[in-house]
């Protein structure tokens, strides 16, 4: 698996990198069966082997400290849902504002990146509020950090963006100016395979 936390330009993994990543994903899958009851690793791996381009995106999730794992299965589409399952918002994706418009609106102290473009460059999507809440049903995430989530157009048009976290035993949804960024706020991604 590629090292560091910078998103790579090359969008394919070597055979060795693929095998190493699949080993990491398998170990995480087996260690956290509560996230994917009734799902079998062999079927997940068969999907990964048939969709090797998705391995690159999973590797990007991994190297930015997202710890991707299977959190669901869509029977209609026959796809597995991978999501960042790091306890806190992925370290390699923090201190980013919401989107490019927000980034360009900042005159001083611009962050290095924004969540929407970063997710797109990784081949993943930000979680919706509904997906974030579903993830929180599996375990407690973001107890000290927060994560940007997909923001409805009407809110974004007014300059805002939404983020979520878990505090006091509950999931909270908040708003902030889309141009804001904090060391403890990143984003969680979703990839269907």
SULFENZI-V812362 format. One record per helix or strand of 3 or more residues. SS is the DSSP state (a for helix, b for strand). FROM is the first residue (numbers start at 1). LEN is the number of residues. Records with the same first field share a line. If there is no record, write none. Layout:
BEGIN
SS=FROM-LEN ; FROM-LEN
END
This chain:
BEGIN
a=15-17 ; 33-3 ; 41-10 ; 52-12 ; 91-3 ; 100-6 ; 115-8 ; 129-10 ; 153-5
b=68-7 ; 79-6 ; 146-4 ; 160-8 ; 170-8 ; 185-3 ; 189-4
END
